Structure formats: structure tokens, C-alpha cells
Amino acid sequence: MVRSETFEPTLLREEHEAAATVTTALAATAASAATIAPNAPVDSGQLLYQRCLWCGTPAYRRPFCRACGSMALQWERSAGVGAVLRRHGHVSHNTWFVAMDEGFNLLCQVTGTAQVVIGSRVSVVRAVAPLGQGLPVVEPTRPSPPSERW
């Protein structure tokens, strides 16, 4: 009969200290991120997005990072300014994809009387409905001149 020994994994002191430091940093970040709740009332023109703690990739309403797969995400406030990328769906719904200045894309409804063209600058009027449902609402701040259109 073959005799097998079981080995318990051991950590070097440096690895154990590094793991404790990372755990402490993540707990501190989670505590500071907990102060911004995703459904908290926001000021006019601001909305919340998530940033990955490992690679820094921004995202909007995602359970994990699309770049590295990490689930360690921190909530941050957006300035609420971006540029229109393309139309989504029917004209009557007036939904557009918007590239926010922080680096994430967002599906929004556009309001206002100004004509919306690709490349127009927009700002957030309402982040989400009171119960966290629906799409953010944006309003054109200025139409893009023909040379800036994408």
C-alpha cells in the first residue's frame, strides 16, 4: 500500500503580513464605500458608478469588473457629464448610449428640445428613479459642431 503524507500549507511571514495589510486596506475601503449607497438621493447632475479596486476600471451597475473579473468594486460619484455615442432602440423612446467623462458607458433617456446628434455633450438631470429603477435622464448642454461629431 502506498503511504501518502499530508502537508499543511504554510505561509512565510512576509506573505502573511502582506495578506493582513491587503485585508485591512480592503476593509477600510469597504467602510468608506459603504457611506455612499447606490440608491442614496443624489444631487442634480450626479450619479453613482463603480470603480474596480484592483485594476481601476470604471463601470455602471455591474456585479464584477469586466476587465479583470474582480468583485471588489467601490462606489464613486460621477460629475454627470458625457458625450452621446449612438441611438438605442426606437425613436419614440429617445434612448441613447452616452460615454461619460469618467470612462464608462451608460444607456440614458434624453430630454429637452435641442436636437440630439452623435457627439453632443450632455449632463445628467436625474440619476435614477426614486426606487433605483429605470434609466438615467440626461439633457443636452450644447450640440456638437460638425467638426466634433463622431
C-alpha positions as CSV (number, residue, x, y, z in Angstrom):
1,M,0.0,0.0,0.0
2,V,1.2,3.5,-0.9
3,R,1.7,5.8,2.0
4,S,0.9,9.4,1.4
5,E,1.7,12.2,3.7
6,T,-0.5,15.3,4.1
7,F,1.2,18.6,4.1
8,E,-0.4,21.7,5.6
9,P,0.3,24.8,3.6
10,T,2.4,27.3,5.4
11,L,2.8,31.0,4.7
12,L,6.0,32.9,5.0
13,R,5.9,35.7,7.5
14,E,6.1,38.3,4.7
15,E,3.2,36.7,2.8
16,H,1.1,36.6,6.0
17,E,1.9,40.3,6.8
18,A,1.1,41.3,3.2
19,A,-2.2,39.4,3.3
20,A,-3.1,41.1,6.6
21,T,-2.3,44.5,5.1
22,V,-4.4,43.9,2.0
23,T,-7.3,42.7,4.2
24,T,-7.1,45.8,6.3
25,A,-6.9,48.1,3.3
26,L,-10.0,46.4,1.7
27,A,-11.9,46.7,5.0
28,A,-11.1,50.4,5.2
29,T,-12.1,50.9,1.6
30,A,-15.3,49.0,2.1
31,A,-16.1,51.1,5.1
32,S,-15.6,54.3,3.2
33,A,-17.5,53.0,0.2
34,A,-20.4,52.0,2.4
35,T,-21.0,55.6,3.1
36,I,-22.2,56.1,-0.5
37,A,-25.2,53.8,-1.0
38,P,-26.2,53.1,-4.6
39,N,-29.8,54.2,-4.0
40,A,-29.0,57.2,-1.9
41,P,-30.5,60.5,-3.0
42,V,-28.1,62.3,-5.3
43,D,-27.7,65.9,-6.2
44,S,-28.9,67.2,-9.5
45,G,-26.4,66.3,-12.2
46,Q,-24.6,63.5,-10.3
47,L,-24.9,59.7,-10.5
48,L,-23.0,56.8,-8.9
49,Y,-20.8,54.4,-10.7
50,Q,-18.4,51.7,-9.6
51,R,-14.6,51.5,-9.9
52,C,-12.6,48.3,-9.6
53,L,-10.2,48.3,-6.6
54,W,-7.7,46.1,-8.4
55,C,-7.4,47.5,-11.9
56,G,-9.3,50.8,-11.6
57,T,-11.7,50.1,-14.5
58,P,-15.0,52.2,-14.2
59,A,-18.4,50.5,-14.7
60,Y,-22.1,51.3,-14.2
61,R,-24.3,48.8,-12.3
62,R,-22.1,45.7,-12.6
63,P,-21.6,42.8,-10.2
64,F,-18.0,42.4,-11.2
65,C,-15.2,44.1,-13.1
66,R,-15.4,43.5,-16.9
67,A,-11.7,43.8,-17.3
68,C,-10.2,41.6,-14.5
69,G,-13.3,39.8,-13.0
70,S,-12.8,41.2,-9.5
71,M,-15.8,41.6,-7.3
72,A,-14.1,44.3,-5.2
73,L,-15.9,47.4,-6.5
74,Q,-16.1,50.9,-4.9
75,W,-18.9,53.4,-5.4
76,E,-17.9,56.8,-6.6
77,R,-19.8,59.9,-7.7
78,S,-19.7,60.9,-11.3
79,A,-19.6,64.5,-12.5
80,G,-22.6,63.7,-14.7
81,V,-21.1,65.0,-18.0
82,G,-20.6,63.0,-21.2
83,A,-21.0,62.7,-24.9
84,V,-23.6,60.9,-27.0
85,L,-22.3,57.8,-28.7
86,R,-25.3,56.3,-30.6
87,R,-29.1,55.8,-30.5
88,H,-30.5,52.7,-28.9
89,G,-34.0,51.3,-29.8
90,H,-37.0,53.2,-31.2
91,V,-37.0,56.9,-31.8
92,S,-40.1,57.3,-29.6
93,H,-38.2,56.1,-26.6
94,N,-35.4,58.6,-27.2
95,T,-32.7,56.3,-25.6
96,W,-29.0,56.8,-26.3
97,F,-25.7,55.4,-25.3
98,V,-23.6,58.1,-23.6
99,A,-19.8,57.9,-22.9
100,M,-19.3,59.6,-19.5
101,D,-16.1,61.5,-18.9
102,E,-15.0,59.1,-16.1
103,G,-14.7,56.3,-18.7
104,F,-17.9,54.2,-18.5
105,N,-20.8,54.0,-21.0
106,L,-24.4,54.5,-20.0
107,L,-27.8,53.9,-21.5
108,C,-29.9,57.1,-20.9
109,Q,-33.1,58.8,-21.9
110,V,-32.5,62.2,-23.4
111,T,-34.9,65.1,-22.6
112,G,-35.1,68.7,-23.8
113,T,-35.9,70.4,-27.1
114,A,-32.4,70.5,-28.6
115,Q,-31.7,68.2,-31.4
116,V,-29.5,65.2,-30.3
117,V,-26.7,64.2,-32.6
118,I,-23.8,61.9,-32.1
119,G,-21.1,63.8,-30.2
120,S,-23.4,66.2,-28.4
121,R,-22.4,67.0,-24.8
122,V,-25.0,66.0,-22.2
123,S,-25.4,66.3,-18.5
124,V,-27.4,64.2,-16.0
125,V,-30.7,65.7,-14.9
126,R,-31.9,62.7,-12.9
127,A,-29.6,59.8,-11.9
128,V,-32.3,57.1,-11.3
129,A,-35.9,56.8,-10.3
130,P,-36.6,57.0,-6.5
131,L,-36.6,53.2,-6.1
132,G,-33.4,52.7,-8.2
133,Q,-35.3,51.6,-11.3
134,G,-35.3,53.0,-14.8
135,L,-32.8,54.8,-16.9
136,P,-30.8,57.9,-16.0
137,V,-32.2,61.1,-17.7
138,V,-29.8,63.4,-19.5
139,E,-30.2,66.8,-21.2
140,P,-28.1,68.2,-24.0
141,T,-25.8,71.0,-22.8
142,R,-24.6,72.0,-26.2
143,P,-24.8,70.4,-29.7
144,S,-21.6,69.4,-31.2
145,P,-20.3,71.4,-34.2
146,P,-19.9,69.4,-37.4
147,S,-16.1,69.1,-36.9
148,E,-16.5,67.4,-33.4
149,R,-19.2,64.8,-34.5
150,W,-18.0,61.2,-34.1
